[in-house]
Amino acid sequence: MNIRPRDRFSTEVTLTPEAVATYARAAGDTNPLHFDAAFAADTRYRRIIASGTQTMALLLGLTASHFSQSGSMVGLEYWVQFRRPVFADETIRLEWLIIKVSSNARLGGHIVDFRGRIRGEDGRTAVGAKGRVFVTDKL
């Protein structure tokens, strides 16, 4: 397992109003900002926005996909801060930077601390995040 501080991993995701609405309803989020264009047009956002749970799921899902390529990963903790809305019709960039890797012999793997964000098409950070996971090459 070759995980080092300053390593980065990222991906881009293009959202659609239909996917945002479907996710919100599946998550039990009935806020009309996530599926009602007429309602959203009369708000400060002027258009449909993704739910916070959806943006978090995308960001956390990227960590699982990345670390499970070479072993097994379990999330330990995550912290997120919403800075601006993620719009239902934008392409966003999910990014993580590894800050610290600590070997844990008792558990047989590594504790990995990292910071991440979601950037919108305008380049501004929409969601900031920190995370900690346990990674092992023992499946």
BAGU-366952 format. One record per atom (N, C-alpha, C): residue number from 1; atom name; x, y, z. Coordinates in steps of 0.1 Angstrom, whole numbers, plus 5000, padded with zeros to 4 digits. Last residue first. Example, Ala and Ser with C-alpha at 12.3 -4.5 7.8 and 13.67 -1.06 7.14 Angstrom:
2
site resi=2; name=N; east=5128; north=4978; up=5071 $
site resi=2; name=CA; east=5137; north=4989; up=5071 $
site resi=2; name=C; east=5129; north=5000; up=5079 $
site resi=1; name=N; east=5132; north=4943; up=5078 $
site resi=1; name=CA; east=5123; north=4955; up=5078 $
site resi=1; name=C; east=5132; north=4967; up=5078 $
% end
This chain:
139
site resi=139; name=N; east=4922; north=4922; up=5028 $
site resi=139; name=CA; east=4907; north=4922; up=5025 $
site resi=139; name=C; east=4899; north=4914; up=5034 $
site resi=138; name=N; east=4947; north=4942; up=5037 $
site resi=138; name=CA; east=4941; north=4929; up=5041 $
site resi=138; name=C; east=4926; north=4929; up=5038 $
site resi=137; name=N; east=4955; north=4967; up=5035 $
site resi=137; name=CA; east=4956; north=4958; up=5023 $
site resi=137; name=C; east=4951; north=4944; up=5025 $
site resi=136; name=N; east=4935; north=4993; up=5049 $
site resi=136; name=CA; east=4944; north=4981; up=5050 $
site resi=136; name=C; east=4944; north=4973; up=5037 $
site resi=135; name=N; east=4927; north=5023; up=5064 $
site resi=135; name=CA; east=4929; north=5016; up=5052 $
site resi=135; name=C; east=4939; north=5004; up=5055 $
site resi=134; name=N; east=4904; north=5044; up=5079 $
site resi=134; name=CA; east=4913; north=5033; up=5081 $
site resi=134; name=C; east=4914; north=5025; up=5068 $
site resi=133; name=N; east=4901; north=5080; up=5076 $
site resi=133; name=CA; east=4897; north=5066; up=5073 $
site resi=133; name=C; east=4908; north=5057; up=5077 $
site resi=132; name=N; east=4889; north=5112; up=5079 $
site resi=132; name=CA; east=4898; north=5102; up=5084 $
site resi=132; name=C; east=4893; north=5089; up=5081 $
site resi=131; name=N; east=4885; north=5145; up=5065 $
site resi=131; name=CA; east=4881; north=5132; up=5067 $
site resi=131; name=C; east=4892; north=5124; up=5074 $
site resi=130; name=N; east=4869; north=5176; up=5057 $
site resi=130; name=CA; east=4880; north=5169; up=5063 $
site resi=130; name=C; east=4876; north=5155; up=5065 $
site resi=129; name=N; east=4858; north=5200; up=5033 $
site resi=129; name=CA; east=4856; north=5188; up=5041 $
site resi=129; name=C; east=4870; north=5184; up=5047 $
site resi=128; name=N; east=4836; north=5224; up=5017 $
site resi=128; name=CA; east=4849; north=5220; up=5023 $
site resi=128; name=C; east=4847; north=5208; up=5032 $
site resi=127; name=N; east=4818; north=5232; up=4989 $
site resi=127; name=CA; east=4818; north=5224; up=5001 $
site resi=127; name=C; east=4832; north=5221; up=5005 $
site resi=126; name=N; east=4825; north=5251; up=4970 $
site resi=126; name=CA; east=4811; north=5250; up=4974 $
site resi=126; name=C; east=4810; north=5242; up=4987 $
site resi=125; name=N; east=4850; north=5272; up=4959 $
site resi=125; name=CA; east=4847; north=5261; up=4968 $
site resi=125; name=C; east=4832; north=5261; up=4972 $
site resi=124; name=N; east=4850; north=5283; up=4925 $
site resi=124; name=CA; east=4849; north=5286; up=4939 $
site resi=124; name=C; east=4845; north=5273; up=4947 $
site resi=123; name=N; east=4849; north=5277; up=4898 $
site resi=123; name=CA; east=4862; north=5275; up=4905 $
site resi=123; name=C; east=4861; north=5278; up=4920 $
site resi=122; name=N; east=4825; north=5277; up=4885 $
site resi=122; name=CA; east=4831; north=5290; up=4887 $
site resi=122; name=C; east=4845; north=5289; up=4894 $
site resi=121; name=N; east=4817; north=5251; up=4888 $
site resi=121; name=CA; east=4822; north=5255; up=4875 $
site resi=121; name=C; east=4829; north=5269; up=4876 $
site resi=120; name=N; east=4828; north=5244; up=4922 $
site resi=120; name=CA; east=4818; north=5245; up=4911 $
site resi=120; name=C; east=4825; north=5250; up=4898 $
site resi=119; name=N; east=4844; north=5219; up=4941 $
site resi=119; name=CA; east=4845; north=5232; up=4934 $
site resi=119; name=C; east=4835; north=5232; up=4923 $
site resi=118; name=N; east=4846; north=5205; up=4972 $
site resi=118; name=CA; east=4839; north=5204; up=4959 $
site resi=118; name=C; east=4839; north=5218; up=4953 $
site resi=117; name=N; east=4874; north=5191; up=4990 $
site resi=117; name=CA; east=4864; north=5201; up=4986 $
site resi=117; name=C; east=4857; north=5198; up=4974 $
site resi=116; name=N; east=4894; north=5179; up=5018 $
site resi=116; name=CA; east=4888; north=5179; up=5004 $
site resi=116; name=C; east=4879; north=5191; up=5002 $
site resi=115; name=N; east=4920; north=5163; up=5035 $
site resi=115; name=CA; east=4911; north=5175; up=5033 $
site resi=115; name=C; east=4906; north=5175; up=5019 $
site resi=114; name=N; east=4928; north=5135; up=5056 $
site resi=114; name=CA; east=4928; north=5143; up=5044 $
site resi=114; name=C; east=4918; north=5154; up=5044 $
site resi=113; name=N; east=4945; north=5108; up=5072 $
site resi=113; name=CA; east=4938; north=5121; up=5073 $
site resi=113; name=C; east=4939; north=5129; up=5060 $
site resi=112; name=N; east=4944; north=5074; up=5077 $
site resi=112; name=CA; east=4947; north=5085; up=5067 $
site resi=112; name=C; east=4938; north=5097; up=5070 $
site resi=111; name=N; east=4959; north=5048; up=5093 $
site resi=111; name=CA; east=4949; north=5059; up=5095 $
site resi=111; name=C; east=4953; north=5070; up=5086 $
site resi=110; name=N; east=4966; north=5015; up=5081 $
site resi=110; name=CA; east=4970; north=5030; up=5082 $
site resi=110; name=C; east=4957; north=5038; up=5085 $
site resi=109; name=N; east=4971; north=4983; up=5095 $
site resi=109; name=CA; east=4968; north=4992; up=5084 $
site resi=109; name=C; east=4973; north=5006; up=5087 $
site resi=108; name=N; east=4966; north=4967; up=5118 $
site resi=108; name=CA; east=4972; north=4961; up=5106 $
site resi=108; name=C; east=4969; north=4970; up=5093 $
site resi=107; name=N; east=4960; north=4974; up=5143 $
site resi=107; name=CA; east=4948; north=4972; up=5134 $
site resi=107; name=C; east=4953; north=4966; up=5121 $
site resi=106; name=N; east=4985; north=4976; up=5154 $
site resi=106; name=CA; east=4975; north=4968; up=5161 $
site resi=106; name=C; east=4963; north=4965; up=5151 $
site resi=105; name=N; east=4999; north=4993; up=5137 $
site resi=105; name=CA; east=5002; north=4979; up=5137 $
site resi=105; name=C; east=4991; north=4971; up=5143 $
site resi=104; name=N; east=4993; north=5018; up=5118 $
site resi=104; name=CA; east=4986; north=5013; up=5130 $
site resi=104; name=C; east=4988; north=4998; up=5130 $
site resi=103; name=N; east=5008; north=5048; up=5105 $
site resi=103; name=CA; east=5007; north=5033; up=5106 $
site resi=103; name=C; east=5001; north=5029; up=5119 $
site resi=102; name=N; east=4993; north=5075; up=5092 $
site resi=102; name=CA; east=4998; north=5070; up=5104 $
site resi=102; name=C; east=4997; north=5055; up=5104 $
site resi=101; name=N; east=4995; north=5102; up=5071 $
site resi=101; name=CA; east=4993; north=5088; up=5071 $
site resi=101; name=C; east=5000; north=5082; up=5083 $
site resi=100; name=N; east=4980; north=5134; up=5063 $
site resi=100; name=CA; east=4988; north=5126; up=5072 $
site resi=100; name=C; east=4985; north=5111; up=5070 $
site resi=99; name=N; east=4968; north=5145; up=5040 $
site resi=99; name=CA; east=4975; north=5153; up=5049 $
site resi=99; name=C; east=4985; north=5145; up=5058 $
site resi=98; name=N; east=4957; north=5142; up=5007 $
site resi=98; name=CA; east=4961; north=5135; up=5019 $
site resi=98; name=C; east=4971; north=5143; up=5027 $
site resi=97; name=N; east=4930; north=5159; up=4993 $
site resi=97; name=CA; east=4945; north=5160; up=4995 $
site resi=97; name=C; east=4948; north=5152; up=5008 $
site resi=96; name=N; east=4904; north=5156; up=4969 $
site resi=96; name=CA; east=4910; north=5153; up=4982 $
site resi=96; name=C; east=4925; north=5154; up=4982 $
site resi=95; name=N; east=4876; north=5169; up=4951 $
site resi=95; name=CA; east=4891; north=5168; up=4953 $
site resi=95; name=C; east=4894; north=5165; up=4967 $
site resi=94; name=N; east=4853; north=5171; up=4925 $
site resi=94; name=CA; east=4855; north=5166; up=4938 $
site resi=94; name=C; east=4870; north=5164; up=4940 $
site resi=93; name=N; east=4838; north=5196; up=4906 $
site resi=93; name=CA; east=4851; north=5188; up=4908 $
site resi=93; name=C; east=4852; north=5185; up=4922 $
site resi=92; name=N; east=4808; north=5196; up=4887 $
site resi=92; name=CA; east=4816; north=5199; up=4899 $
site resi=92; name=C; east=4828; north=5191; up=4899 $
site resi=91; name=N; east=4787; north=5211; up=4864 $
site resi=91; name=CA; east=4797; north=5201; up=4866 $
site resi=91; name=C; east=4806; north=5205; up=4877 $
site resi=90; name=N; east=4752; north=5218; up=4870 $
site resi=90; name=CA; east=4766; north=5222; up=4869 $
site resi=90; name=C; east=4775; north=5210; up=4870 $
site resi=89; name=N; east=4725; north=5218; up=4877 $
site resi=89; name=CA; east=4729; north=5218; up=4863 $
site resi=89; name=C; east=4743; north=5221; up=4860 $
site resi=88; name=N; east=4720; north=5222; up=4903 $
site resi=88; name=CA; east=4715; north=5210; up=4897 $
site resi=88; name=C; east=4719; north=5208; up=4883 $
site resi=87; name=N; east=4746; north=5237; up=4922 $
site resi=87; name=CA; east=4735; north=5238; up=4913 $
site resi=87; name=C; east=4732; north=5225; up=4906 $
site resi=86; name=N; east=4754; north=5240; up=4954 $
site resi=86; name=CA; east=4758; north=5233; up=4942 $
site resi=86; name=C; east=4745; north=5232; up=4934 $
site resi=85; name=N; east=4758; north=5271; up=4973 $
site resi=85; name=CA; east=4750; north=5260; up=4968 $
site resi=85; name=C; east=4757; north=5253; up=4956 $
site resi=84; name=N; east=4786; north=5274; up=4995 $
site resi=84; name=CA; east=4777; north=5279; up=4985 $
site resi=84; name=C; east=4769; north=5268; up=4980 $
site resi=83; name=N; east=4796; north=5260; up=5018 $
site resi=83; name=CA; east=4799; north=5274; up=5016 $
site resi=83; name=C; east=4791; north=5281; up=5005 $
site resi=82; name=N; east=4793; north=5237; up=5043 $
site resi=82; name=CA; east=4787; north=5242; up=5030 $
site resi=82; name=C; east=4789; north=5257; up=5029 $
site resi=81; name=N; east=4816; north=5215; up=5055 $
site resi=81; name=CA; east=4811; north=5229; up=5056 $
site resi=81; name=C; east=4806; north=5233; up=5043 $
site resi=80; name=N; east=4821; north=5184; up=5073 $
site resi=80; name=CA; east=4818; north=5192; up=5060 $
site resi=80; name=C; east=4813; north=5206; up=5064 $
site resi=79; name=N; east=4840; north=5157; up=5083 $
site resi=79; name=CA; east=4834; north=5170; up=5087 $
site resi=79; name=C; east=4832; north=5177; up=5074 $
site resi=78; name=N; east=4841; north=5123; up=5093 $
site resi=78; name=CA; east=4841; north=5133; up=5082 $
site resi=78; name=C; east=4835; north=5145; up=5088 $
site resi=77; name=N; east=4857; north=5092; up=5103 $
site resi=77; name=CA; east=4850; north=5105; up=5106 $
site resi=77; name=C; east=4851; north=5114; up=5094 $
site resi=76; name=N; east=4861; north=5067; up=5092 $
site resi=76; name=CA; east=4861; north=5069; up=5107 $
site resi=76; name=C; east=4854; north=5081; up=5110 $
site resi=75; name=N; east=4855; north=5043; up=5067 $
site resi=75; name=CA; east=4854; north=5056; up=5071 $
site resi=75; name=C; east=4854; north=5057; up=5086 $
site resi=74; name=N; east=4876; north=5018; up=5056 $
site resi=74; name=CA; east=4865; north=5021; up=5065 $
site resi=74; name=C; east=4865; north=5035; up=5069 $
site resi=73; name=N; east=4888; north=4997; up=5030 $
site resi=73; name=CA; east=4887; north=5010; up=5037 $
site resi=73; name=C; east=4875; north=5011; up=5045 $
site resi=72; name=N; east=4911; north=4975; up=5016 $
site resi=72; name=CA; east=4899; north=4977; up=5023 $
site resi=72; name=C; east=4899; north=4990; up=5030 $
site resi=71; name=N; east=4928; north=4978; up=4985 $
site resi=71; name=CA; east=4926; north=4972; up=4997 $
site resi=71; name=C; east=4912; north=4974; up=5003 $
site resi=70; name=N; east=4930; north=4994; up=4962 $
site resi=70; name=CA; east=4941; north=4985; up=4966 $
site resi=70; name=C; east=4940; north=4978; up=4979 $
site resi=69; name=N; east=4906; north=5006; up=4959 $
site resi=69; name=CA; east=4912; north=5001; up=4947 $
site resi=69; name=C; east=4924; north=4991; up=4951 $
site resi=68; name=N; east=4896; north=5018; up=4981 $
site resi=68; name=CA; east=4893; north=5004; up=4980 $
site resi=68; name=C; east=4899; north=4998; up=4967 $
site resi=67; name=N; east=4903; north=5045; up=4979 $
site resi=67; name=CA; east=4911; north=5037; up=4988 $
site resi=67; name=C; east=4908; north=5022; up=4986 $
site resi=66; name=N; east=4884; north=5054; up=4959 $
site resi=66; name=CA; east=4899; north=5056; up=4957 $
site resi=66; name=C; east=4906; north=5046; up=4966 $
site resi=65; name=N; east=4859; north=5048; up=4968 $
site resi=65; name=CA; east=4863; north=5043; up=4955 $
site resi=65; name=C; east=4878; north=5044; up=4954 $
site resi=64; name=N; east=4859; north=5063; up=4993 $
site resi=64; name=CA; east=4857; north=5048; up=4992 $
site resi=64; name=C; east=4862; north=5042; up=4979 $
site resi=63; name=N; east=4862; north=5089; up=4983 $
site resi=63; name=CA; east=4872; north=5083; up=4992 $
site resi=63; name=C; east=4871; north=5068; up=4992 $
site resi=62; name=N; east=4838; north=5092; up=4968 $
site resi=62; name=CA; east=4851; north=5092; up=4961 $
site resi=62; name=C; east=4862; north=5086; up=4970 $
site resi=61; name=N; east=4819; north=5092; up=4988 $
site resi=61; name=CA; east=4820; north=5080; up=4979 $
site resi=61; name=C; east=4833; north=5080; up=4971 $
site resi=60; name=N; east=4822; north=5117; up=4998 $
site resi=60; name=CA; east=4826; north=5106; up=5006 $
site resi=60; name=C; east=4828; north=5093; up=4998 $
site resi=59; name=N; east=4812; north=5132; up=4976 $
site resi=59; name=CA; east=4826; north=5134; up=4981 $
site resi=59; name=C; east=4831; north=5122; up=4990 $
site resi=58; name=N; east=4786; north=5122; up=4973 $
site resi=58; name=CA; east=4796; north=5122; up=4962 $
site resi=58; name=C; east=4810; north=5123; up=4967 $
site resi=57; name=N; east=4776; north=5128; up=4999 $
site resi=57; name=CA; east=4777; north=5114; up=4994 $
site resi=57; name=C; east=4787; north=5112; up=4983 $
site resi=56; name=N; east=4776; north=5156; up=4999 $
site resi=56; name=CA; east=4784; north=5148; up=5008 $
site resi=56; name=C; east=4786; north=5134; up=5003 $
site resi=55; name=N; east=4757; north=5160; up=4979 $
site resi=55; name=CA; east=4771; north=5165; up=4977 $
site resi=55; name=C; east=4780; north=5158; up=4986 $
site resi=54; name=N; east=4734; north=5149; up=4991 $
site resi=54; name=CA; east=4740; north=5144; up=4978 $
site resi=54; name=C; east=4754; north=5148; up=4976 $
site resi=53; name=N; east=4730; north=5164; up=5014 $
site resi=53; name=CA; east=4734; north=5149; up=5015 $
site resi=53; name=C; east=4739; north=5144; up=5002 $
site resi=52; name=N; east=4724; north=5189; up=5004 $
site resi=52; name=CA; east=4737; north=5187; up=5010 $
site resi=52; name=C; east=4740; north=5172; up=5012 $
site resi=51; name=N; east=4709; north=5187; up=4971 $
site resi=51; name=CA; east=4708; north=5186; up=4986 $
site resi=51; name=C; east=4722; north=5184; up=4991 $
site resi=50; name=N; east=4714; north=5211; up=4945 $
site resi=50; name=CA; east=4715; north=5197; up=4950 $
site resi=50; name=C; east=4714; north=5198; up=4965 $
site resi=49; name=N; east=4689; north=5235; up=4934 $
site resi=49; name=CA; east=4702; north=5231; up=4939 $
site resi=49; name=C; east=4702; north=5217; up=4944 $
site resi=48; name=N; east=4673; north=5253; up=4907 $
site resi=48; name=CA; east=4674; north=5241; up=4916 $
site resi=48; name=C; east=4688; north=5238; up=4921 $
site resi=47; name=N; east=4676; north=5289; up=4909 $
site resi=47; name=CA; east=4674; north=5276; up=4902 $
site resi=47; name=C; east=4676; north=5265; up=4912 $
site resi=46; name=N; east=4677; north=5311; up=4926 $
site resi=46; name=CA; east=4672; north=5313; up=4913 $
site resi=46; name=C; east=4670; north=5300; up=4904 $
site resi=45; name=N; east=4685; north=5315; up=4952 $
site resi=45; name=CA; east=4693; north=5307; up=4944 $
site resi=45; name=C; east=4689; north=5308; up=4929 $
site resi=44; name=N; east=4666; north=5329; up=4966 $
site resi=44; name=CA; east=4678; north=5336; up=4964 $
site resi=44; name=C; east=4688; north=5328; up=4954 $
site resi=43; name=N; east=4636; north=5320; up=4947 $
site resi=43; name=CA; east=4644; north=5320; up=4959 $
site resi=43; name=C; east=4657; north=5328; up=4956 $
site resi=42; name=N; east=4620; north=5316; up=4925 $
site resi=42; name=CA; east=4616; north=5327; up=4934 $
site resi=42; name=C; east=4625; north=5327; up=4947 $
site resi=41; name=N; east=4630; north=5293; up=4914 $
site resi=41; name=CA; east=4632; north=5305; up=4907 $
site resi=41; name=C; east=4629; north=5318; up=4915 $
site resi=40; name=N; east=4621; north=5272; up=4930 $
site resi=40; name=CA; east=4635; north=5276; up=4931 $
site resi=40; name=C; east=4637; north=5290; up=4925 $
site resi=39; name=N; east=4595; north=5270; up=4921 $
site resi=39; name=CA; east=4597; north=5274; up=4935 $
site resi=39; name=C; east=4612; north=5280; up=4936 $
site resi=38; name=N; east=4600; north=5261; up=4895 $
site resi=38; name=CA; east=4592; north=5274; up=4897 $
site resi=38; name=C; east=4595; north=5279; up=4911 $
site resi=37; name=N; east=4614; north=5237; up=4899 $
site resi=37; name=CA; east=4621; north=5248; up=4893 $
site resi=37; name=C; east=4613; north=5261; up=4895 $
site resi=36; name=N; east=4617; north=5215; up=4923 $
site resi=36; name=CA; east=4606; north=5224; up=4918 $
site resi=36; name=C; east=4613; north=5237; up=4912 $
site resi=35; name=N; east=4638; north=5201; up=4935 $
site resi=35; name=CA; east=4630; north=5195; up=4924 $
site resi=35; name=C; east=4620; north=5204; up=4918 $
site resi=34; name=N; east=4651; north=5213; up=4956 $
site resi=34; name=CA; east=4658; north=5202; up=4950 $
site resi=34; name=C; east=4650; north=5196; up=4938 $
site resi=33; name=N; east=4634; north=5231; up=4968 $
site resi=33; name=CA; east=4646; north=5236; up=4962 $
site resi=33; name=C; east=4653; north=5226; up=4953 $
site resi=32; name=N; east=4615; north=5216; up=4983 $
site resi=32; name=CA; east=4613; north=5219; up=4969 $
site resi=32; name=C; east=4624; north=5226; up=4961 $
site resi=31; name=N; east=4625; north=5191; up=5003 $
site resi=31; name=CA; east=4627; north=5205; up=5001 $
site resi=31; name=C; east=4625; north=5208; up=4986 $
site resi=30; name=N; east=4625; north=5164; up=5011 $
site resi=30; name=CA; east=4613; north=5169; up=5003 $
site resi=30; name=C; east=4614; north=5185; up=5001 $
site resi=29; name=N; east=4645; north=5139; up=5014 $
site resi=29; name=CA; east=4646; north=5154; up=5014 $
site resi=29; name=C; east=4635; north=5160; up=5005 $
site resi=28; name=N; east=4648; north=5112; up=5012 $
site resi=28; name=CA; east=4637; north=5117; up=5021 $
site resi=28; name=C; east=4638; north=5132; up=5022 $
site resi=27; name=N; east=4664; north=5102; up=4993 $
site resi=27; name=CA; east=4670; north=5104; up=5007 $
site resi=27; name=C; east=4660; north=5110; up=5017 $
site resi=26; name=N; east=4648; north=5101; up=4971 $
site resi=26; name=CA; east=4652; north=5089; up=4977 $
site resi=26; name=C; east=4658; north=5090; up=4991 $
site resi=25; name=N; east=4646; north=5129; up=4967 $
site resi=25; name=CA; east=4634; north=5121; up=4970 $
site resi=25; name=C; east=4638; north=5108; up=4977 $
site resi=24; name=N; east=4673; north=5135; up=4960 $
site resi=24; name=CA; east=4666; north=5142; up=4971 $
site resi=24; name=C; east=4654; north=5133; up=4976 $
site resi=23; name=N; east=4676; north=5119; up=4937 $
site resi=23; name=CA; east=4684; north=5117; up=4949 $
site resi=23; name=C; east=4677; north=5122; up=4961 $
site resi=22; name=N; east=4658; north=5131; up=4919 $
site resi=22; name=CA; east=4657; north=5116; up=4922 $
site resi=22; name=C; east=4664; north=5114; up=4935 $
site resi=21; name=N; east=4668; north=5157; up=4917 $
site resi=21; name=CA; east=4655; north=5154; up=4922 $
site resi=21; name=C; east=4653; north=5140; up=4927 $
site resi=20; name=N; east=4693; north=5151; up=4905 $
site resi=20; name=CA; east=4692; north=5158; up=4918 $
site resi=20; name=C; east=4679; north=5156; up=4925 $
site resi=19; name=N; east=4685; north=5140; up=4881 $
site resi=19; name=CA; east=4693; north=5132; up=4891 $
site resi=19; name=C; east=4693; north=5138; up=4905 $
site resi=18; name=N; east=4672; north=5162; up=4869 $
site resi=18; name=CA; east=4665; north=5149; up=4872 $
site resi=18; name=C; east=4672; north=5141; up=4882 $
site resi=17; name=N; east=4692; north=5182; up=4867 $
site resi=17; name=CA; east=4681; north=5184; up=4876 $
site resi=17; name=C; east=4673; north=5171; up=4879 $
site resi=16; name=N; east=4725; north=5167; up=4869 $
site resi=16; name=CA; east=4713; north=5171; up=4861 $
site resi=16; name=C; east=4701; north=5173; up=4871 $
site resi=15; name=N; east=4760; north=5171; up=4872 $
site resi=15; name=CA; east=4747; north=5169; up=4878 $
site resi=15; name=C; east=4736; north=5173; up=4867 $
site resi=14; name=N; east=4790; north=5156; up=4865 $
site resi=14; name=CA; east=4780; north=5165; up=4860 $
site resi=14; name=C; east=4766; north=5161; up=4865 $
site resi=13; name=N; east=4820; north=5155; up=4882 $
site resi=13; name=CA; east=4807; north=5149; up=4881 $
site resi=13; name=C; east=4798; north=5160; up=4875 $
site resi=12; name=N; east=4854; north=5145; up=4883 $
site resi=12; name=CA; east=4844; north=5155; up=4880 $
site resi=12; name=C; east=4831; north=5148; up=4878 $
site resi=11; name=N; east=4878; north=5138; up=4909 $
site resi=11; name=CA; east=4870; north=5134; up=4897 $
site resi=11; name=C; east=4860; north=5146; up=4895 $
site resi=10; name=N; east=4910; north=5130; up=4926 $
site resi=10; name=CA; east=4898; north=5139; up=4922 $
site resi=10; name=C; east=4890; north=5132; up=4911 $
site resi=9; name=N; east=4937; north=5131; up=4949 $
site resi=9; name=CA; east=4928; north=5123; up=4940 $
site resi=9; name=C; east=4915; north=5131; up=4938 $
site resi=8; name=N; east=4971; north=5134; up=4959 $
site resi=8; name=CA; east=4958; north=5140; up=4956 $
site resi=8; name=C; east=4950; north=5130; up=4947 $
site resi=7; name=N; east=4996; north=5134; up=4985 $
site resi=7; name=CA; east=4989; north=5127; up=4973 $
site resi=7; name=C; east=4975; north=5133; up=4972 $
site resi=6; name=N; east=5004; north=5145; up=5008 $
site resi=6; name=CA; east=5004; north=5154; up=4996 $
site resi=6; name=C; east=4999; north=5147; up=4984 $
site resi=5; name=N; east=5015; north=5115; up=5023 $
site resi=5; name=CA; east=5010; north=5129; up=5024 $
site resi=5; name=C; east=5013; north=5136; up=5011 $
site resi=4; name=N; east=5007; north=5084; up=5006 $
site resi=4; name=CA; east=5017; north=5094; up=5011 $
site resi=4; name=C; east=5010; north=5107; up=5013 $
site resi=3; name=N; east=5005; north=5050; up=5002 $
site resi=3; name=CA; east=4997; north=5062; up=5005 $
site resi=3; name=C; east=5006; north=5072; up=5011 $
site resi=2; name=N; east=5007; north=5021; up=4990 $
site resi=2; name=CA; east=5015; north=5033; up=4989 $
site resi=2; name=C; east=5007; north=5045; up=4990 $
site resi=1; name=N; east=5009; north=4988; up=5000 $
site resi=1; name=CA; east=5000; north=5000; up=5000 $
site resi=1; name=C; east=5009; north=5012; up=5000 $
% end
